Amino acid sequence: MLHIRNYINGGFHNPNGDQWIDNVNPATGDVYSLIARSTETDVDLAVQAAQQAFPAWRDMGHKKRSEILMAVSKGIAKHLPDLALAESNDQGKPLWLSTQVDIPRAVDNMSFFATEILHTSTDTYQTDNHTLNYTLRTPIGVVGCISPWNLPLYLFTWKIAPALAAGNCVVAKPSELTPMTAFLFAQICIDAGIPPGVLNILHGYGAECGAAIVAHPDVKAISFTGGTVTGKHIATVAAPMFKKLSLELGGKNATLVFKGVDIAHTARHVARAAFTNQGEICLCGSRILIEQDIYDEFKAELLKETQRFVVGDPLLESTRTGALVNKAHLDKVLGYVELAKEEGGTVLTGGKTVEIGGRCASGFFMSPTLIEGLPANCRVNQEEVFGPVATLMPFTTEAEALQIANSTQYGLAASVWTQNLSQAHRVAQNLETGIVWVNSWLVRDLRTPFGGVKASGVGREGGTEALRFFTEVKNICIQI
Ligand code: NAD
């Protein structure tokens, strides 16, 4: 059986205690590889390697670093079909999705930051008392990058690329539920010429390996994407150590649909926002707010669109909904459907497991689910479900729509559907989120700031925001 080993100091290593975790394909339920169960000792080795590699990587210069990271980007592109298949087998998502979105985005993440560092500048301040101030930006040193299971290589490289481009050395950990593409990525980095120790990839449980990265005194910054509860815990450990922290956490995003929109077109995109990747995207719109005048018409159209999210074997072209990431998560999501019924909701469609048969007979599948009749303040409308479940709520005024949209602890993203330009600007301005899409969803430009407010996180990723996070700024003041 394939062993997913740690990548430390340029080579592959078994975990210190020789303990391994089963890696399950969620579409089949089969254990198909074993994952290194790393502990503090492995983290320590990786941090030491990173510390030793740091001066040479920092001093290499932007051009050379950029060339190496471009080679990594090209390496991912070269292995796109293998990586896409590995991602689908590991996570349960449709193969066409990992082929068209996840892996191409990993290619772009690497090339974006490889080239961005060639175009940055720092500030100067002329002052009138014969002094000149200027700023320098220097890499931090050894940084930790910890990522979740829903968009595995996509989010792993979204952190690693700016960290490395800025001149840091990295100790990174993918989710123990989806480690395969990070493991394959290590070989691509070796082939691309990343010097030993510059990037180290450790596998294992969050509470063991992840916690040891966060608590290590020589890891100076933590970039974390994952659940809000985990983020809160990480902050309690890292903040007293004065580490820089970037936290990209959960969401409970609202989709606001106002009268006057093209109903068929909007319903198609609202369904996409709710159910893409089995609803396992932090940005998915899981609370659909619909203006009362068009509620019935929109609901009928949305039901039709939801039927198009065909559940099936992730390897089939026709599949639009693959497997949920594991049995525990499937049970959690189904539990929320039961809770919705207890809270007074009506399940309009879905809400059940789906038997696929064949090689997927033991996989973790459920049908896309729409629920109506729930109050905005019930648990199902307040807690992150992170699966193919969305609720429908009517509203009568713009103020009411905003009040409902802003009523959760989360504040990651929202999407607004309207033909009224003033309304679009007004609503976007008043939504308590880090990102607002108008008449669109998940349109990404890697230069824009990405992140949430409230319990959805602290800090921003993307473009210059990411390079700022992974550098320290120093002011130098010269008396002329
Ligand atoms: P999670 O918090 O369980 O785990 C995320 C990562 O943290 C994993 O690698 C895990 O091993 C590690 N980890 C767990 N406990 C840790 C600890 N004590 N110390 C250090 N590391 C630890 O999250 P998940 O279930 O993998 O991912 C789903 C969550 O991620 C959802 O809440 C989703 O909204 C969120 N998410 C947010 C964004 C964003 O950009 N805001 C993007 C994707 C996913």
Boltz pocket constraint, residues with backbone or C-beta under 6 A from the ligand:
constraints:
  - pocket:
      binder: B
      contacts: [[A, 146], [A, 147], [A, 148], [A, 149], [A, 150], [A, 151], [A, 155], [A, 173], [A, 174], [A, 175], [A, 176], [A, 204], [A, 205], [A, 206], [A, 207], [A, 209], [A, 210], [A, 211], [A, 212], [A, 214], [A, 225], [A, 226], [A, 227], [A, 228], [A, 230], [A, 231], [A, 233], [A, 234], [A, 248], [A, 249], [A, 250], [A, 251], [A, 281], [A, 282], [A, 384], [A, 386], [A, 412], [A, 452], [A, 456], [A, 457]]
      max_distance: 6.0
